[in-house]
Amino acid sequence: LPLLAVSFIQFVSPTTQLVLAMTVLGQALPPGAVGAFACVWAAVLIFVADAAGQVRARRRKLSRDAERSAVPALPCRVAAKR
């Protein structure tokens, strides 16, 4: 598995356990856990924003490169009818 997939699974598993514990089992969330999950979610948001920025930058670069390497169209000359 790629490292990104493993990281995502390691993030989803505790979050799923937390949601199930609170909804199904009726467990209370201690204040320390709220702080920990807030830090984790902040890190995930930073990661997603960075990844989206990299994708946008790569698309812009590819677009600029395609524009520069495009062959200009030759003007079409129509022969005048006699």
C-alpha positions in Angstrom: 0.0 0.0 0.0 1.2 3.5 -0.7 2.1 5.6 2.3 -0.8 8.0 1.7 -3.3 5.1 1.8 -1.8 3.8 5.1 -1.9 7.3 6.6 -5.5 7.8 5.6 -6.5 4.4 7.2 -4.7 5.3 10.4 -6.6 8.6 10.5 -10.0 7.1 9.6 -9.9 4.2 12.2 -9.7 6.3 15.4 -12.2 8.8 14.0 -14.7 6.0 13.2 -14.1 4.5 16.7 -14.8 7.9 18.3 -18.0 8.5 16.3 -19.3 4.9 17.1 -18.4 5.3 20.8 -20.3 8.6 21.1 -23.3 7.6 19.0 -23.9 3.9 19.6 -22.4 3.4 23.1 -23.2 6.9 24.5 -19.7 7.6 25.7 -18.8 11.1 26.8 -15.8 12.8 25.2 -13.2 14.0 27.7 -11.8 17.5 27.2 -8.3 16.1 26.5 -9.7 14.0 23.7 -11.5 17.0 22.2 -8.1 18.9 22.0 -6.4 15.9 20.5 -9.0 15.4 17.8 -9.0 19.2 17.1 -5.3 19.0 16.4 -5.7 15.9 14.2 -8.5 17.6 12.2 -6.4 20.8 11.8 -3.5 18.7 10.5 -5.8 17.0 8.0 -7.1 20.3 6.8 -3.6 21.6 6.3 -2.6 18.5 4.4 -5.7 18.7 2.1 -5.1 22.4 1.4 -1.5 21.7 0.6 -2.3 18.8 -1.7 -5.0 20.8 -3.5 -2.5 23.7 -4.0 0.0 21.3 -5.5 -2.6 19.9 -7.9 -3.6 23.4 -9.0 0.1 24.4 -9.5 0.8 21.3 -11.5 -2.3 21.9 -13.7 -1.2 25.5 -14.3 2.3 24.5 -15.2 1.0 21.8 -17.7 -1.4 24.4 -19.2 1.4 26.9 -19.7 3.7 24.3 -21.1 1.0 23.2 -23.6 0.4 26.8 -24.7 4.1 27.4 -25.3 4.6 24.2 -27.2 1.5 24.5 -29.4 2.2 24.9 -33.1 0.6 28.1 -34.4 -2.0 27.6 -37.1 -0.9 28.6 -40.5 -3.1 31.2 -42.2 -5.3 29.7 -44.9 -5.1 31.4 -48.3 -8.0 30.9 -50.6 -7.2 31.1 -54.3 -9.2 33.8 -56.0 -11.7 32.5 -58.6 -11.1 33.8 -62.1 
